[in-house]
């Protein structure tokens, strides 16, 4: 389709938004896009419809079929409501939970969702104010609901909002439900098909009681309450980065027994504008700047952060020299799983049916740790709905110990089915106390893990390509990598390729091709080298970017080798980036 045809198609779609079925402000904005000489905004707003990805709907707020607004949210909710009626015809009363984060329009979108569900005869449990994403997952299971919706765009910039749809198990929707929902959404041909007029009798407000039940469940995850008693005064700086974590993370830390929680007052203020940061993402060092300065001023031991919907965890710790060091997502998962497995063994709780989960792009060192502890490990796709699927598949046969992914997400419990910074931060604080009891820091723990299991260094590179032209470019990049895969990476020969688009694993040494056992295909490529290095390439399911996950291996003979390993790893990473052309 050339640009003229594309503009014509977008204009046709936009014309429908000028009808009286849409509110006046929306009509005016669409009119301005149609009349503008530059059609870029028109194309971006209408060239496609928002689709469910790894995190549901997510997009920039504004009018248009490719934007987050009450009409796209309304169509998604009406489609979900129609599908729920089809999926649960035997239930006298279908029920859902609806929540939201602190973002601009999140409250409006959540109330819109609640009204549409209730207008369709569905019982709604609506959170009275913003809440962490994992609490919504918990509430679905706790209340025995069939579905749920959380209005959030997680850690995306302030222009974004999103819509996470959940199923009865408390996990985000997977096939066939995601496909069936979008099919029902596509069946809605007019805004007139959406029932916006709510039924107040079917909407029940929930809040404080659910908070307390969630916190009580998280307290049961503690593996060493006595060590917390000995180090209750651990100096902990915590920032919610203007998000929902301000409600429950400090409360959970206090519930665990910690008494010295230091706030960053400016960032305790909930705000969808995220005024003190460029990006409200604890993965980004600049987002941690104010918390680090607060830690320096108070001589704090450890720093924690959560993203706006409080499902991701950020961590900064002091090393032996007193410097504050960012702990990356892979390292957070390693520390948590290593501690959980170790303490379960010390407490005599390992019975042989335990397992942990990681995403395919997360460090392979986790498998080495699990193997050493005699604990099974399962790989999953990126996105916690896939980790939740592994939990569901092993509900009757195994005991889940924890799971995580490199993107700063971890889930320590099975009573919730989405990543949870509330429980992760509580356990990380316990680990800090446990380490202090042994005269150690997080960095000491990491070095010990590398010494026992082999050194690994990981880096994620995101190449952003916004809009339709960007989407086309990303698509072509994946085609090129499949047609012309690299023969060497960082000076090490590529010996295996895994292509999750057809679930084929190619052994380049033997020439054998084997099928991988995964529940679905995915647009992911992985290259393995003879040195044990791994490169994963994956277009993001929620953002206009393509991601490269680089992992290089080395050997540590003593803890003093750590810095030398870091230097060698940095050089290897640069060489791999050059080979990939990024």
Phi, psi and omega in degrees: 000124178279175187295323180296317178295320179297315179298317181298318179294318179294322178296321179296317178294320182292325181303324180297334182277004176265359181286165181293352178289343180254152183290161187299318181298319178296315180301318181295318180294320179293320178300318179297321178295320180293324184275344183293143178293319177276118185267012183302311181297322178298313181297313182297328182279336189230359187290343176206173174259144175302136181238159175288127175243210181293342179236022182086219175275141172203134180187175177289142179283142180151177179284149177128159182288340179256023182231157174276118178203175185296340183276318176289322174296320180295318179295318178298319182289320178296319177296318178295317179299315179298320180290322178300320178295325179286322185282332183233058184292339185276347184279131177291334179214110174281142180226152181220161172247138179233130179218180181200165177261200186268001188295157174301133180076356181297317179297317178299313181297319181296318178293325175298315178299314181298317180297318182293315177301312183294326177295337178264012176082016182260131178290133183239128168260108185254123177298138185291335175208187182301150179210156176298145177308314182299333179291327176295316177301315178300316183296323178302313180289318184296323182266356179069037182275165181268342184196179177192160178223131172242127179271107183195151171242026174053241187259010181294163178301166189297338181289344187265154163216173185204178188214105179262120179261133183241155178254184188297336180277001180086004180259156174297150189296140174240174174298143004274356187297317182299317180293317180296322179297311182294329175296320177291325176296317181294338177286345179276104187269345183216151176299339177295340180283349183266127180270094184276338186279106186285165175247100184304332182293341181259008180247119179246127181277133177236157182191256191303319182297319179295321177305311184293323179292322178295314180296322179296321178295319180295325180299331182291348181279345183300133183250354179205071180301329183293323180292329176293320177301322181287336183230039181298336183272009177311129182278111184244117171270132178228135173230133175274359184050049178071011187254195189287342182298340181301335182283319192242333183295308177300323180296321180291320177299318177294321179296327177287337179119003179279136188245353187239068182263121185254124183267162169250091193309319182297329184263359173282348181280114178297130181200129176285353176270348180044060193295340184261359182226154173284319179225128182277049188239115182294352173288335186271121183307322182296333179290340182263359188301310183295323179293321178294318178297322177295321179295318178298320182290334184250003181057044184287155180276322186209153181235133175236151176216157171228156179279179188305326179258010172058039171254340179256149181246138170246148183215132173231133183228161177273143172265188184298330181276357180092358179284146178270125187238132175291132173262120185280174186299318177299318181292322177300314180296318179298314181298313182296310183292321178300315180294314182298315179293317180298313181292323176299321178292315180298326181274001179071028185264350181280118184251354178108352180247015182281155178207158174233165183226143171221160175280159185295338181266001179272157187306139178287348178300332179298321178295321179298317179297314181297318179300319181295331180267358181071029181249135180292149176229136178241141174268148176220167173291166176293139183110129187288349174295333179282324174295320177299325179294322177296317178300315180298319181293336184247018184301324184268344189244340186226169176243119182284127178258337180155162179202152181201174177219161187297341183275040170064032178242140178211146176227116183264351189234162175252358176280358173228151184233034172215157183303148194219107179285337182295310178287323182295316179293321179299316180289323177296323176295319176299319179295322177299319177294318179299317179293317180299324179299337182251012180070029184240162171246175174303319182296322176298318179298317180297314180299322178294320177298315180295323180296320184276331189240002182095142181282142172218147177226132184236147175214140178247127177245126178251125176255112185272131178221086186286160173076185183294317180298323178294318179298320178294320181294317179298318179300317181292325178300317179295322177299316182296318180295328178285320183282329182228068182294149179295144179270331175224153176223116181063032179083002180247133184294134175285121185248348179206147177229131173249123178244107185280355176288334175231006178060032176260135173248124185253118174271108186282348178276310181272339184084003182281149173237128179234156179270137178268148182265092177227152186288346181200169174273164179204150183277071181227139175239140175228137177241130179244137181252167182293342176278354182093007178284154183225135174234125178244139180236126186209123170294138179293144177272352185233350184223158182280066183210161171245137186247140175242122181252112184251131177226124178241147184250156176201177179242133174252120178274327175219166179296338180289347178281353189304310183295321178296321176298319178300317181294315178296320180296318180299320179293319178296318180300316180297320179294320179294317178302319179295317179297327181277347181075032180238000000 
